[in-house]
Amino acid sequence: MKGSYILLLELSESQYIPVGQLGILYFTEGFYAYVGSALNGLETRINRHFRQNKKHHWHIDYLFDWADIYEAVLIPGEGRLECILAQALNEELPCIRGFGSSDCHCPGHLLYAANKEKLNAHVANTLTKLGITCYYQHVSTSNAAELQPKF
C-alpha cells in the first residue's frame, strides 16, 4: 500500500545533532512533525522508521537517535502528498530548512512546535482543511518495535 505519513516526535532536550549532508544542526527541545511519503510501501517504511540500530539513509534517521516518536499519522493513497502537507503545516509552524526536502523545492519537511497540544491540533486541523483521510497510530515503548498500521 502506497501513501504519505506524518511522524510526531518529542525531543526532550535542546542539542546539536549531526544530520548527514546537512551538517550539525541545533534542535530546540520540543515537538516535531516529520512529513514523508512511501510510494513503495507505507507499512514497510513506517516499520523501518521504528527499527533500532538502522543505517542512516534519510535525514530523519539521524533525529531518531535523539527524539522519540509518539504518534504516526498514516495516509494511504496513490498520490505523493508530502509536499502539500509540509507546505500547509509550514503556514503556522516553522520548519527546519532543508530537512527532508533534498528531493523537492520545499523549505523543509520537519516542523517545530514548543507545545505538544499546539502541534497535534495544527496537524489535525491541516488534515481536515485539506480533506485528507488518515489513520492515527499511537506509539508506545511496547509497540514501537513492531508497529503494524491499522487501516
C-alpha positions in Angstrom: 0.0 0.0 0.0 1.3 3.4 -1.0 0.9 6.6 0.9 2.2 9.5 2.9 2.7 9.9 6.6 3.4 12.3 9.4 5.5 11.3 12.4 5.1 13.2 15.6 8.2 13.3 17.7 9.3 14.7 21.1 12.9 15.9 21.7 13.4 16.1 25.5 16.3 18.5 25.5 17.9 21.0 23.1 21.0 19.8 21.4 23.3 19.9 18.4 22.7 16.8 16.2 24.7 15.8 13.1 22.3 15.3 10.1 24.3 13.8 7.3 24.9 16.2 4.4 23.1 19.0 6.3 25.8 19.1 8.8 25.4 19.7 12.5 22.1 21.4 13.3 20.7 22.8 16.5 17.4 21.4 17.6 15.3 23.1 20.3 13.6 21.0 22.9 10.0 20.4 21.9 7.8 18.7 19.4 8.3 18.0 15.8 6.2 16.8 12.8 8.1 15.0 10.0 6.2 14.6 6.7 7.2 11.8 4.3 5.9 9.6 1.6 6.2 5.9 0.9 5.3 5.1 -2.7 6.9 1.6 -2.5 5.1 0.5 0.7 3.7 2.5 3.6 3.8 -0.3 6.1 7.4 -1.1 5.2 8.5 2.5 5.5 6.8 3.1 8.8 8.1 -0.1 10.3 11.6 0.8 9.2 11.4 4.2 11.0 10.7 2.3 14.2 13.6 -0.1 13.9 16.6 0.4 16.2 20.2 0.4 15.0 19.5 1.0 11.3 21.7 2.6 8.8 21.2 6.4 8.4 19.6 6.8 5.0 17.3 9.8 5.4 17.7 13.0 7.4 15.0 11.8 9.9 17.1 8.7 10.7 19.6 11.0 12.4 17.0 12.7 14.6 15.6 9.3 15.7 18.8 8.7 17.6 17.7 11.6 20.0 13.9 12.0 19.6 11.0 9.7 20.4 8.1 9.1 18.1 4.7 9.3 19.9 2.3 9.2 17.0 2.2 8.1 13.4 -0.4 9.6 11.1 -0.8 7.3 8.1 -2.4 8.5 4.9 -2.9 5.7 2.4 -3.2 6.7 -1.2 -1.6 6.7 -4.7 -0.6 10.4 -4.7 2.5 12.0 -3.1 1.1 14.4 -0.6 4.2 15.1 1.5 5.0 18.5 -0.1 1.4 19.6 0.1 1.3 18.6 3.8 4.6 20.1 4.6 3.8 23.4 3.0 0.3 23.6 4.6 1.8 22.8 8.1 4.5 25.4 7.5 1.9 28.1 7.2 1.7 28.2 11.0 4.7 26.1 12.2 8.4 26.9 11.5 10.3 24.3 9.5 13.9 23.1 9.8 15.3 24.4 6.5 16.4 21.7 4.1 15.5 18.8 6.4 13.8 16.0 4.5 13.4 18.1 1.4 16.6 17.4 -0.6 14.4 15.8 -3.4 12.0 18.7 -3.8 11.7 22.5 -3.6 10.0 22.7 -0.2 11.7 24.7 2.6 11.7 21.6 4.8 9.6 18.6 5.8 10.3 18.8 9.6 8.2 21.3 11.5 8.6 22.5 15.1 6.2 23.5 17.9 7.2 24.1 21.5 3.8 22.8 22.7 2.6 19.2 22.0 -1.1 20.2 22.0 -0.4 23.0 19.5 1.4 20.6 17.2 -1.3 17.9 17.5 -4.1 20.4 16.9 -2.4 22.0 13.9 -1.7 18.7 12.3 -5.4 17.6 12.8 -6.7 21.0 11.5 -4.5 20.9 8.5 -5.6 17.4 7.5 -9.2 18.4 8.0 -8.8 21.6 6.0 -7.2 19.6 3.1 -9.9 16.9 3.3 -7.4 14.1 3.9 -8.5 10.8 5.4 -5.9 9.4 7.7 -5.3 6.9 10.5 -3.6 7.6 13.8 -1.3 5.0 15.4 -0.3 5.9 19.0 3.2 4.8 19.7 4.4 3.5 23.0 7.6 1.7 24.0 5.6 -1.6 23.9 4.6 -1.3 20.2 7.3 0.9 18.6 9.5 -2.0 17.6 6.7 -3.9 15.7 4.3 -1.2 14.6 1.5 -2.6 12.4 -0.5 0.1 10.8 -4.3 -0.4 11.2 -6.2 0.6 8.1 
